[in-house]
Amino acid sequence: MSHQFKLGQRVRQSRASEASDRNARGDTYEVIRLMPEDRGGNPCYRIKSASGERAVSQAELVLA
């Protein structure tokens, strides 16, 4: 599977992700690194916002 998002794009965590991580709710992130696929074959990303950085899978993101 290939990466859906590109460096510099703005993304948000999907609603299902936000429910499990209330600290990230509503934050807009910038894609800062494309990472290899996880064990399930989902592309991963390093994303950054004013509240910090995190690594997430493509399934957890939507375009902002």
OpenMM code with the backbone's topology and positions (N, CA, C; nanometers):
from openmm import Vec3, app, unit

residues = "MET SER HIS GLN PHE LYS LEU GLY GLN ARG VAL ARG GLN SER ARG ALA SER GLU ALA SER ASP ARG ASN ALA ARG GLY ASP THR TYR GLU VAL ILE ARG LEU MET PRO GLU ASP ARG GLY GLY ASN PRO CYS TYR ARG ILE LYS SER ALA SER GLY GLU ARG ALA VAL SER GLN ALA GLU LEU VAL LEU ALA".split()
positions = [
    Vec3(0.0857, -0.1180, 0.0000),
    Vec3(0.0000, 0.0000, 0.0000),
    Vec3(0.0900, 0.1238, 0.0000),
    Vec3(0.0533, 0.2253, -0.0733),
    Vec3(0.1357, 0.3460, -0.0790),
    Vec3(0.0804, 0.4547, 0.0137),
    Vec3(0.1646, 0.5521, 0.0422),
    Vec3(0.1248, 0.6623, 0.1294),
    Vec3(0.0196, 0.7505, 0.0616),
    Vec3(-0.0857, 0.7806, 0.1324),
    Vec3(-0.1949, 0.8643, 0.0824),
    Vec3(-0.1652, 1.0123, 0.1035),
    Vec3(-0.0936, 1.0455, 0.2109),
    Vec3(-0.0643, 1.1841, 0.2449),
    Vec3(0.0803, 1.2164, 0.2104),
    Vec3(0.1077, 1.3441, 0.1855),
    Vec3(0.2407, 1.3893, 0.1459),
    Vec3(0.3011, 1.4783, 0.2534),
    Vec3(0.4318, 1.4945, 0.2480),
    Vec3(0.5005, 1.5840, 0.3404),
    Vec3(0.4395, 1.7233, 0.3334),
    Vec3(0.4187, 1.7833, 0.4494),
    Vec3(0.3653, 1.9192, 0.4562),
    Vec3(0.2139, 1.9283, 0.4567),
    Vec3(0.1437, 1.8196, 0.4256),
    Vec3(-0.0025, 1.8249, 0.4271),
    Vec3(-0.0541, 1.8343, 0.5701),
    Vec3(-0.1701, 1.8976, 0.5854),
    Vec3(-0.2366, 1.9094, 0.7159),
    Vec3(-0.3369, 1.7964, 0.7292),
    Vec3(-0.3327, 1.7290, 0.8431),
    Vec3(-0.4215, 1.6157, 0.8699),
    Vec3(-0.4783, 1.6273, 1.0107),
    Vec3(-0.5820, 1.5503, 1.0356),
    Vec3(-0.6405, 1.5362, 1.1694),
    Vec3(-0.6506, 1.3879, 1.1986),
    Vec3(-0.6560, 1.3554, 1.3264),
    Vec3(-0.6802, 1.2164, 1.3622),
    Vec3(-0.8274, 1.1868, 1.3399),
    Vec3(-0.8555, 1.0649, 1.2954),
    Vec3(-0.9949, 1.0262, 1.2713),
    Vec3(-1.0721, 1.0262, 1.4020),
    Vec3(-1.2012, 1.0320, 1.3942),
    Vec3(-1.2858, 1.0383, 1.5142),
    Vec3(-1.2635, 0.9184, 1.6056),
    Vec3(-1.2454, 0.8000, 1.5490),
    Vec3(-1.2220, 0.6810, 1.6320),
    Vec3(-1.0928, 0.6962, 1.7114),
    Vec3(-0.9908, 0.7532, 1.6503),
    Vec3(-0.8634, 0.7761, 1.7197),
    Vec3(-0.8796, 0.8805, 1.8284),
    Vec3(-0.9510, 0.9872, 1.7986),
    Vec3(-0.9672, 1.0962, 1.8952),
    Vec3(-1.0365, 1.0471, 2.0217),
    Vec3(-1.1308, 0.9578, 2.0067),
    Vec3(-1.2034, 0.9085, 2.1232),
    Vec3(-1.1095, 0.8358, 2.2191),
    Vec3(-1.0074, 0.7708, 2.1641),
    Vec3(-0.9148, 0.6974, 2.2496),
    Vec3(-0.8001, 0.7844, 2.2989),
    Vec3(-0.7843, 0.9044, 2.2431),
    Vec3(-0.6750, 0.9928, 2.2829),
    Vec3(-0.7278, 1.1351, 2.2952),
    Vec3(-0.7872, 1.1665, 2.4057),
    Vec3(-0.8534, 1.2957, 2.4237),
    Vec3(-0.7580, 1.4146, 2.4167),
    Vec3(-0.6291, 1.3940, 2.4430),
    Vec3(-0.5324, 1.5034, 2.4349),
    Vec3(-0.5162, 1.5545, 2.2924),
    Vec3(-0.5395, 1.4693, 2.1932),
    Vec3(-0.5197, 1.5065, 2.0538),
    Vec3(-0.6461, 1.5616, 1.9889),
    Vec3(-0.7568, 1.5594, 2.0593),
    Vec3(-0.8861, 1.5966, 2.0023),
    Vec3(-0.8822, 1.7362, 1.9396),
    Vec3(-0.9174, 1.7427, 1.8113),
    Vec3(-0.9292, 1.8701, 1.7430),
    Vec3(-0.7999, 1.9282, 1.6904),
    Vec3(-0.6856, 1.8700, 1.7275),
    Vec3(-0.5584, 1.9230, 1.6785),
    Vec3(-0.5434, 1.8982, 1.5296),
    Vec3(-0.4829, 1.9943, 1.4630),
    Vec3(-0.4427, 1.9775, 1.3243),
    Vec3(-0.2933, 1.9509, 1.3246),
    Vec3(-0.2522, 1.8521, 1.2497),
    Vec3(-0.1123, 1.8103, 1.2438),
    Vec3(-0.0557, 1.8348, 1.1052),
    Vec3(0.0758, 1.8444, 1.0969),
    Vec3(0.1464, 1.8522, 0.9697),
    Vec3(0.2257, 1.7234, 0.9539),
    Vec3(0.2189, 1.6626, 0.8354),
    Vec3(0.2975, 1.5430, 0.8075),
    Vec3(0.4432, 1.5868, 0.7925),
    Vec3(0.5309, 1.5312, 0.8778),
    Vec3(0.6716, 1.5718, 0.8723),
    Vec3(0.7644, 1.4588, 0.8275),
    Vec3(0.7138, 1.3353, 0.8249),
    Vec3(0.7962, 1.2235, 0.7782),
    Vec3(0.7077, 1.1085, 0.7335),
    Vec3(0.7433, 1.0472, 0.6201),
    Vec3(0.6782, 0.9252, 0.5742),
    Vec3(0.7588, 0.8096, 0.6316),
    Vec3(0.6906, 0.7169, 0.6961),
    Vec3(0.7581, 0.6049, 0.7606),
    Vec3(0.7176, 0.4737, 0.6935),
    Vec3(0.7917, 0.3664, 0.7192),
    Vec3(0.7562, 0.2367, 0.6598),
    Vec3(0.6201, 0.1868, 0.7083),
    Vec3(0.5692, 0.0874, 0.6397),
    Vec3(0.4413, 0.0270, 0.6773),
    Vec3(0.4535, -0.0457, 0.8108),
    Vec3(0.3416, -0.0507, 0.8840),
    Vec3(0.3398, -0.1280, 1.0080),
    Vec3(0.3217, -0.2761, 0.9743),
    Vec3(0.3116, -0.3602, 1.0735),
    Vec3(0.2999, -0.5053, 1.0507),
    Vec3(0.1747, -0.5428, 0.9735),
    Vec3(0.0716, -0.4591, 0.9821),
    Vec3(-0.0527, -0.4849, 0.9110),
    Vec3(-0.0524, -0.4339, 0.7677),
    Vec3(0.0574, -0.3731, 0.7251),
    Vec3(0.0680, -0.3227, 0.5886),
    Vec3(0.0180, -0.1815, 0.5698),
    Vec3(-0.0130, -0.1101, 0.6803),
    Vec3(-0.0602, 0.0279, 0.6714),
    Vec3(0.0574, 0.1245, 0.6736),
    Vec3(0.0662, 0.2171, 0.5771),
    Vec3(0.1720, 0.3170, 0.5799),
    Vec3(0.1635, 0.4006, 0.7081),
    Vec3(0.2775, 0.4424, 0.7588),
    Vec3(0.2821, 0.5216, 0.8812),
    Vec3(0.3435, 0.6580, 0.8554),
    Vec3(0.3162, 0.7490, 0.9467),
    Vec3(0.3606, 0.8876, 0.9335),
    Vec3(0.4095, 0.9392, 1.0677),
    Vec3(0.4973, 1.0370, 1.0629),
    Vec3(0.5324, 1.1162, 1.1809),
    Vec3(0.4609, 1.2483, 1.1600),
    Vec3(0.3797, 1.2892, 1.2571),
    Vec3(0.3030, 1.4127, 1.2452),
    Vec3(0.3356, 1.5051, 1.3618),
    Vec3(0.3163, 1.6351, 1.3404),
    Vec3(0.3536, 1.7341, 1.4412),
    Vec3(0.2452, 1.8409, 1.4530),
    Vec3(0.2188, 1.8823, 1.5774),
    Vec3(0.1287, 1.9947, 1.6046),
    Vec3(0.1929, 2.0790, 1.7129),
    Vec3(0.1238, 2.1830, 1.7550),
    Vec3(0.1741, 2.2691, 1.8620),
    Vec3(0.1905, 2.1914, 1.9921),
    Vec3(0.1123, 2.0845, 2.0094),
    Vec3(0.1191, 2.0069, 2.1331),
    Vec3(0.2230, 1.8952, 2.1287),
    Vec3(0.2894, 1.8752, 2.0157),
    Vec3(0.3955, 1.7752, 2.0088),
    Vec3(0.3923, 1.6918, 1.8826),
    Vec3(0.4785, 1.5906, 1.8807),
    Vec3(0.4896, 1.4992, 1.7675),
    Vec3(0.4399, 1.3617, 1.8071),
    Vec3(0.4004, 1.2843, 1.7057),
    Vec3(0.3585, 1.1465, 1.7296),
    Vec3(0.3692, 1.0672, 1.6008),
    Vec3(0.3732, 0.9365, 1.6144),
    Vec3(0.3730, 0.8457, 1.5006),
    Vec3(0.2347, 0.7816, 1.4927),
    Vec3(0.1783, 0.7775, 1.3724),
    Vec3(0.0451, 0.7200, 1.3537),
    Vec3(0.0392, 0.6431, 1.2225),
    Vec3(-0.0577, 0.5525, 1.2131),
    Vec3(-0.0791, 0.4805, 1.0875),
    Vec3(-0.1764, 0.5596, 1.0002),
    Vec3(-0.1727, 0.5309, 0.8729),
    Vec3(-0.2575, 0.6008, 0.7767),
    Vec3(-0.4070, 0.5847, 0.8114),
    Vec3(-0.4437, 0.4703, 0.8657),
    Vec3(-0.5833, 0.4430, 0.9001),
    Vec3(-0.6357, 0.5378, 1.0070),
    Vec3(-0.5470, 0.6009, 1.0823),
    Vec3(-0.5873, 0.6923, 1.1906),
    Vec3(-0.6027, 0.8368, 1.1445),
    Vec3(-0.5748, 0.8665, 1.0175),
    Vec3(-0.5717, 1.0053, 0.9711),
    Vec3(-0.6777, 1.0369, 0.8664),
    Vec3(-0.7192, 1.1626, 0.8652),
    Vec3(-0.8034, 1.2180, 0.7587),
    Vec3(-0.7441, 1.3520, 0.7189),
    Vec3(-0.7669, 1.3924, 0.5969),
    Vec3(-0.7179, 1.5215, 0.5484),
    Vec3(-0.7908, 1.6350, 0.6201),
    Vec3(-0.7169, 1.7335, 0.6649),
    Vec3(-0.7770, 1.8459, 0.7377),
    Vec3(-0.8351, 1.9478, 0.6416),
] * unit.nanometer
topology = app.Topology()
chain = topology.addChain("A")
for resn in residues:
    res = topology.addResidue(resn, chain)
    for name in ("N", "CA", "C"):
        topology.addAtom(name, app.Element.getBySymbol(name[0]), res)
